[in-house]
């Protein structure tokens, strides 16, 4: 059993880490405070091939494995949660289903511009009346001439209005299917970005769909296979969110550790006090435990082995861990931790979503229970 990363993985990790230090971290506070979408950073990521990291090379990607994607998202998460979520949604929820289920013509039409960074993508599942219960989806797609007519609405589309392509889960007859919908198609209307607690640079939208027509070749995968395809996509997406959470936690821990070393209280450095030292020890332990859960889930996927349970375990533990670590980082900073002068309050706000998006903690426990009960 070898726990060392390969030389290729270490090189990728270092390249992304250097990029994040140079391009992402200096802009993170500005992105959070202004809500500005980080286009400049994303264009740079696209030029480096990171927006199509694990897309097959014949479609413009780098052909890397799932562990590489996890390592990349972890490093981006250390720098900026908003940027990390944009990339995670694009790579896992847009490129992912196209790579898994797309016909060759669909991949060449859509996956190539997504992978090369010329376009962002998004996935639309949730509606006002259904979140975790996807069987409650009411958006319909019906046959109309040589294509499909779509009517309904979706909520919480990460990258929505910035994306060029939306993959939508629609009710088709007695089942559900995925349809590829250009976001500039007539009848597609996005609302304003949602006002959120955190992740201000990652924009989230509601969208209405009224008499939207797409050609028949925009059906992704098999008709009536939408729910099964969605579950497969979410397995990979959960590993991505777990990796992003790991990066957020690492950033919070690094900030707390540096502050505890520099801050003097009662004649000693803050970290010399046992209460603080024990908090740091617990943080380090939980981060390390989450790291290997995340890496193992990604490795299982790369081996072509079942990983649904492991993806949910990694997502459950890493996301809840990130919130605990960010909370303790604020506590170690004391009053300064509550101030935007230090990054830990931003990290806490960004981490809070991770236990909700891509399946809540409660849904992860349900998935795990079904495997172990």
C-alpha positions as CSV (number, residue, x, y, z in Angstrom):
1,X,0.0,0.0,0.0
2,X,1.6,3.2,-1.2
3,X,0.4,6.5,0.1
4,X,2.9,8.6,-1.9
5,X,1.6,10.7,-4.8
6,X,3.2,9.9,-8.1
7,X,5.8,12.3,-9.5
8,X,3.2,13.5,-12.1
9,X,0.7,14.2,-9.3
10,X,3.3,16.1,-7.3
11,X,4.3,18.2,-10.3
12,X,0.6,19.1,-11.0
13,X,0.1,19.9,-7.3
14,X,3.1,22.3,-7.3
15,X,2.1,24.0,-10.5
16,X,-1.4,24.7,-9.3
17,X,-0.1,25.8,-5.9
18,X,2.3,28.3,-7.5
19,X,-0.5,29.6,-9.8
20,X,-2.9,30.0,-6.8
21,X,-0.3,31.9,-4.8
22,X,0.4,34.2,-7.8
23,X,-3.0,34.6,-9.3
24,X,-5.8,33.5,-7.0
25,X,-4.9,34.5,-3.4
26,X,-4.1,38.1,-4.2
27,X,-7.6,38.6,-5.7
28,X,-9.7,36.5,-3.2
29,X,-10.6,39.3,-0.9
30,X,-11.6,41.6,-3.8
31,X,-13.7,38.9,-5.4
32,X,-15.5,38.3,-2.1
33,X,-16.1,42.0,-1.3
34,X,-17.2,43.0,-4.8
35,X,-18.9,39.8,-6.0
36,X,-16.9,40.2,-9.2
37,X,-16.8,37.1,-11.4
38,X,-13.1,36.1,-11.7
39,X,-12.9,36.0,-15.5
40,X,-9.3,36.9,-15.6
41,X,-8.3,34.0,-13.4
42,X,-10.5,31.6,-15.3
43,X,-9.0,32.6,-18.6
44,X,-5.6,31.9,-17.2
45,X,-6.7,28.5,-15.9
46,X,-8.1,27.8,-19.3
47,X,-4.8,28.6,-21.0
48,X,-3.0,26.2,-18.6
49,X,-5.5,23.4,-19.5
50,X,-7.1,23.2,-16.0
51,X,-10.6,23.8,-17.2
52,X,-10.5,20.5,-19.1
53,X,-8.1,18.7,-16.8
54,X,-9.7,15.3,-16.9
55,X,-11.4,15.6,-20.3
56,X,-10.0,13.2,-22.9
57,X,-7.3,14.7,-25.0
58,X,-9.1,14.2,-28.3
59,X,-11.7,16.7,-27.1
60,X,-9.3,19.4,-26.0
61,X,-8.6,18.2,-22.4
62,X,-5.5,17.1,-20.6
63,X,-6.7,13.5,-20.1
64,X,-5.7,13.6,-16.4
65,X,-7.3,11.3,-13.8
66,X,-9.8,12.0,-11.0
67,X,-7.1,12.3,-8.4
68,X,-5.5,15.0,-10.4
69,X,-8.8,16.9,-10.5
70,X,-9.1,16.5,-6.7
71,X,-5.6,17.8,-6.1
72,X,-6.3,20.8,-8.4
73,X,-9.5,21.7,-6.6
74,X,-7.9,21.3,-3.2
75,X,-5.2,23.8,-4.2
76,X,-7.6,26.3,-5.7
77,X,-9.8,26.0,-2.6
78,X,-6.9,27.1,-0.5
79,X,-6.8,30.3,-2.4
80,X,-10.5,31.2,-3.1
81,X,-13.6,29.3,-2.5
82,X,-15.5,31.2,-5.2
83,X,-13.0,30.3,-7.9
84,X,-12.8,26.8,-6.7
85,X,-16.6,26.3,-6.9
86,X,-16.8,27.8,-10.4
87,X,-14.1,25.3,-11.6
88,X,-15.7,22.4,-9.7
89,X,-19.1,23.0,-11.2
90,X,-17.7,23.5,-14.7
91,X,-15.5,20.5,-14.6
92,X,-17.6,18.0,-12.7
93,X,-21.2,19.0,-13.6
94,X,-20.8,20.2,-17.2
95,X,-17.7,18.6,-18.7
96,X,-18.4,15.4,-16.6
97,X,-21.8,14.4,-18.0
98,X,-20.7,15.3,-21.6
99,X,-17.6,13.1,-21.3
100,X,-19.6,10.3,-19.7
101,X,-22.7,10.2,-21.8
102,X,-22.2,12.4,-24.9
103,X,-22.1,11.2,-28.4
104,X,-19.0,12.0,-30.4
105,X,-20.7,14.8,-32.3
106,X,-21.9,16.3,-29.0
107,X,-18.5,16.2,-27.5
108,X,-16.9,17.9,-30.4
109,X,-19.6,20.6,-30.5
110,X,-19.7,21.3,-26.8
111,X,-17.0,19.5,-24.8
112,X,-14.1,20.9,-26.7
113,X,-14.9,24.6,-26.1
114,X,-15.7,23.8,-22.5
115,X,-12.4,21.9,-22.0
116,X,-10.3,24.6,-23.6
117,X,-11.8,27.4,-21.6
118,X,-13.6,29.1,-24.4
119,X,-16.9,28.5,-22.6
120,X,-18.2,27.7,-19.1
121,X,-20.9,25.1,-18.4
122,X,-23.5,24.5,-15.8
123,X,-26.0,21.8,-14.6
124,X,-29.6,22.5,-13.7
125,X,-31.3,20.0,-11.4
126,X,-33.0,21.8,-8.5
127,X,-36.3,23.5,-8.8
128,X,-38.4,25.6,-6.3
129,X,-40.4,22.6,-5.3
130,X,-37.7,20.0,-5.3
131,X,-34.1,19.8,-4.1
132,X,-32.8,16.5,-2.9
133,X,-36.0,14.7,-4.3
134,X,-35.3,14.9,-8.0
135,X,-38.4,12.9,-8.8
136,X,-40.2,16.1,-8.0
137,X,-38.8,17.8,-11.1
138,X,-41.5,19.6,-13.1
139,X,-39.6,21.1,-16.0
140,X,-40.8,19.3,-19.1
141,X,-39.3,18.5,-22.4
142,X,-41.7,17.2,-25.1
143,X,-41.1,16.2,-28.7
144,X,-41.8,19.1,-31.1
145,X,-41.1,18.5,-34.8
146,X,-37.5,17.6,-35.1
147,X,-36.6,18.6,-31.6
148,X,-37.7,19.3,-28.1
149,X,-39.7,22.0,-26.5
150,X,-38.7,22.8,-22.9
151,X,-40.9,24.6,-20.3
152,X,-40.3,25.1,-16.6
153,X,-37.8,26.6,-14.3
154,X,-34.6,25.8,-12.3
155,X,-32.9,27.2,-9.3
156,X,-29.3,27.4,-7.9
157,X,-27.5,27.1,-11.2
158,X,-23.8,27.7,-10.4
159,X,-22.2,29.6,-13.3
160,X,-25.7,29.9,-14.9
161,X,-25.6,33.2,-16.7
162,X,-21.9,33.1,-17.3
163,X,-22.1,29.7,-18.9
164,X,-22.6,29.1,-22.6
165,X,-24.2,25.7,-22.1
166,X,-26.7,24.4,-19.5
167,X,-27.4,20.7,-19.0
168,X,-30.9,20.4,-17.7
169,X,-32.8,17.5,-16.1
170,X,-36.3,17.5,-17.6
171,X,-39.3,15.3,-17.3
172,X,-39.8,13.4,-20.5
173,X,-42.9,11.3,-20.5
174,X,-42.8,8.9,-17.6
175,X,-39.1,9.4,-17.0
176,X,-36.4,12.0,-16.9
177,X,-33.7,13.0,-19.4
178,X,-30.8,15.5,-19.8
179,X,-31.1,18.1,-22.5
180,X,-28.2,20.3,-23.8
181,X,-29.5,23.9,-23.8
182,X,-27.5,26.9,-25.1
183,X,-28.0,29.7,-22.5
184,X,-28.6,32.2,-25.3
185,X,-31.5,30.2,-26.7
186,X,-34.8,32.1,-27.1
187,X,-37.0,31.6,-24.0
188,X,-34.1,31.1,-21.6
189,X,-34.2,33.9,-19.0
190,X,-31.9,34.1,-16.0
191,X,-32.7,36.1,-12.9
192,X,-30.2,38.3,-11.1
193,X,-27.4,36.5,-9.1
194,X,-28.7,35.2,-5.8
195,X,-27.6,37.1,-2.7
196,X,-25.7,34.6,-0.6
197,X,-23.9,34.3,2.7
198,X,-20.6,33.5,1.0
199,X,-19.0,32.5,-2.3
200,X,-19.8,35.9,-3.6
201,X,-17.7,35.5,-6.7
202,X,-19.4,32.3,-7.7
203,X,-22.7,33.4,-9.1
204,X,-25.8,31.3,-8.7
205,X,-29.1,31.8,-10.6
206,X,-32.7,30.9,-11.1
207,X,-33.7,30.4,-14.7
208,X,-37.1,30.3,-16.4
209,X,-37.6,28.3,-19.6
210,X,-40.6,29.2,-21.7
211,X,-41.1,27.5,-25.1
212,X,-37.4,26.8,-25.5
213,X,-36.6,24.7,-28.6
214,X,-33.5,22.6,-29.0
215,X,-32.8,20.0,-31.8
216,X,-33.3,16.3,-31.2
217,X,-29.5,15.7,-31.1
218,X,-29.3,17.8,-27.9
219,X,-30.6,14.8,-25.9
220,X,-27.7,13.8,-23.7
221,X,-27.4,10.0,-23.1
222,X,-30.5,7.8,-23.3
223,X,-34.0,9.1,-23.1
224,X,-35.5,8.3,-19.7
225,X,-32.0,7.7,-18.2
226,X,-31.7,11.2,-16.6
227,X,-31.9,10.1,-13.0
228,X,-29.4,7.3,-13.3
229,X,-27.0,9.6,-15.2
230,X,-27.5,12.4,-12.6
231,X,-26.5,10.0,-9.7
232,X,-23.4,9.0,-11.6
233,X,-22.5,12.6,-12.2
234,X,-23.1,13.5,-8.5
235,X,-20.7,10.8,-7.3
236,X,-17.9,12.5,-9.1
237,X,-19.1,16.0,-8.1
238,X,-19.1,15.0,-4.5
239,X,-15.4,14.1,-4.6
240,X,-14.8,17.5,-6.1
241,X,-16.7,19.4,-3.4
242,X,-14.9,17.3,-0.8
243,X,-11.6,18.3,-2.3
244,X,-12.6,22.0,-2.4
245,X,-13.6,21.7,1.3
246,X,-10.3,20.2,2.1
247,X,-8.6,23.2,0.5
248,X,-10.7,25.7,2.5
249,X,-9.9,23.9,5.7
250,X,-6.2,23.9,5.0
251,X,-6.3,27.6,4.3
252,X,-8.1,28.2,7.6
253,X,-5.7,26.0,9.5
254,X,-2.7,27.7,7.9
255,X,-4.0,31.2,8.8
256,X,-4.8,30.1,12.4
257,X,-1.4,28.4,12.9
258,X,0.5,31.5,11.6
259,X,-1.6,33.8,13.8
260,X,-1.1,31.6,16.9
261,X,2.7,31.7,16.4
262,X,2.9,35.4,16.0
263,X,0.3,36.6,18.6
264,X,1.6,37.2,22.1
265,X,-0.6,36.8,25.1
266,X,0.3,36.6,28.8
267,X,4.0,36.7,27.9
268,X,3.9,33.8,25.5
269,X,3.0,33.0,21.9
270,X,-0.6,32.0,21.6
271,X,0.3,28.5,20.4
272,X,2.2,27.9,23.7
273,X,-1.1,27.8,25.5
274,X,-2.4,24.2,25.7
275,X,-6.0,25.2,24.8
276,X,-4.9,26.7,21.5
277,X,-2.3,24.0,20.8
278,X,-4.9,21.3,21.3
279,X,-7.3,23.1,18.9
280,X,-4.6,23.2,16.3
281,X,-3.8,19.5,16.9
282,X,-7.5,18.6,16.3
283,X,-7.6,20.7,13.2
284,X,-4.5,19.0,11.7
285,X,-5.8,15.6,12.5
286,X,-9.2,16.1,10.9
287,X,-7.7,17.7,7.8
288,X,-5.3,14.7,7.4
289,X,-8.2,12.2,7.9
290,X,-10.3,14.1,5.3
291,X,-7.4,14.2,2.8
292,X,-7.1,10.5,2.6
293,X,-10.8,9.9,2.4
294,X,-10.9,12.3,-0.6
295,X,-7.9,10.9,-2.3
296,X,-9.1,7.3,-1.8
297,X,-12.5,8.1,-3.3
298,X,-10.8,9.6,-6.4
299,X,-8.4,6.7,-6.6
300,X,-11.3,4.2,-6.6
301,X,-12.9,6.1,-9.5
302,X,-9.6,6.0,-11.4
303,X,-9.4,2.2,-10.9
304,X,-12.9,1.8,-12.3
305,X,-14.2,0.4,-9.1
306,X,-17.5,1.3,-7.3
307,X,-17.0,4.5,-5.2
308,X,-20.5,5.8,-4.5
309,X,-20.3,5.1,-0.8
310,X,-16.7,6.4,-0.6
311,X,-17.7,9.6,-2.4
312,X,-20.4,10.2,0.1
313,X,-18.2,9.4,3.0
314,X,-15.5,11.8,1.7
315,X,-18.1,14.5,1.0
316,X,-19.8,14.2,4.4
317,X,-16.6,14.2,6.5
318,X,-14.6,16.8,4.5
319,X,-17.4,19.3,4.3
320,X,-18.4,19.1,8.0
321,X,-14.7,19.1,8.9
322,X,-14.1,22.3,6.9
323,X,-16.8,24.1,8.8
324,X,-15.4,23.0,12.2
325,X,-11.9,24.0,11.2
326,X,-13.0,27.4,9.9
327,X,-15.0,28.0,13.1
328,X,-12.0,27.1,15.3
329,X,-9.7,29.3,13.1
330,X,-12.0,32.3,13.9
331,X,-11.9,31.4,17.6
332,X,-8.1,31.3,17.6
333,X,-8.0,34.7,16.0
334,X,-10.4,36.0,18.7
335,X,-12.0,39.3,17.8
336,X,-9.8,39.7,14.7
337,X,-11.3,36.5,13.4
338,X,-14.7,38.2,13.0
339,X,-13.1,41.0,11.0
340,X,-12.7,41.0,7.3
341,X,-9.2,42.1,7.8
342,X,-8.3,38.4,8.2
343,X,-9.3,35.7,5.7
344,X,-10.8,33.2,8.2
345,X,-14.3,34.8,8.3
346,X,-14.5,34.6,4.5
347,X,-13.4,31.0,4.6
348,X,-16.0,30.2,7.1
349,X,-18.8,31.7,5.0
350,X,-17.5,29.9,1.9
351,X,-17.3,26.6,3.7
352,X,-20.8,26.8,5.0
353,X,-22.3,25.9,1.6
354,X,-20.3,22.7,1.2
355,X,-22.6,20.7,3.5
356,X,-25.6,21.7,1.4
357,X,-24.5,21.7,-2.3
358,X,-24.1,18.5,-4.3
359,X,-26.3,16.7,-1.8
360,X,-26.7,17.8,1.8
361,X,-25.0,16.0,4.7
362,X,-28.3,14.4,5.5
363,X,-28.5,12.9,2.0
364,X,-24.9,11.7,2.3
365,X,-25.8,9.9,5.4
366,X,-28.8,8.3,3.6
367,X,-26.5,7.1,0.8
368,X,-24.0,5.7,3.2
369,X,-26.7,4.0,5.3
370,X,-28.1,2.3,2.3
371,X,-24.7,0.7,1.8
372,X,-24.0,-0.3,5.3
373,X,-27.3,-1.0,6.9
